[in-house]
Amino acid sequence: MGLEEYQKKRNFSKTPEPRGEERVESGNSFVIQKHKAKRLHYDFRLEIDGVLKSWAIPKGPSLDPAERRLAVQVEDHPVEYKDFEGVIPPGEYGAGTVMIWDFGTYESLSGEDLSKGLEKGEIRFRLNGKKLKGGFVLVLTRYRGNKRNWLLIKEKDEYARKGSNITEEQPDSAYSGKSMEEISRLM
């Protein structure tokens, strides 16, 4: 996908979001950003192929393996975006408050590069985050227009918790410790 769509949607003279650029080498970082734009949702981002591959998760992640969370693939973001916590100004694409809800590293559970899993429509990985740990899978369900719909599912492991609502139990930033309200006042 690359960063063309990301950069086309933003006016970098008005938004504090990083312009960024694609990297040749890729790391293994992830970030989940709680984003109050038109609607509250969670943006899940995995560093793959020098960019952050990104999915919007309306209900946020779950630690309950019985929960299947819709994850709509959106445009790639620059790796620098993993450090963005702040306010996107009114009138700009995605206007609203962005919190770093969780962050850390991941490792492939399939033994292959995650870009291969993207092509196949199934990505298995272990998260080592401040809030989320253990195995997860993203499974492609269908294309809807130009959007790719996936499901984010927690694997059954020692970190799984039936009936848990991690987004309500731990609502604040894993990076700054601030609430959405506190971050919104930084504008």
Secondary structure, 3 states (H helix, E strand, C coil): CCCHHHHHCCCCCCCCCCCCCCCCCCCCEEEEEEEECCCEEEEEEEEECCEEEEEEECCCCCCCCCCEEEEEEEEEECHHHHHCCEEECCCCCCCEEEEEEEEEEEEECCCCCHHHHHHHCEEEEEEEECCCEEEEEEEEEEEECCEEEEEEEECCCCCCCCCCCHHHHCCCCCCCCCCHHHHHCCC
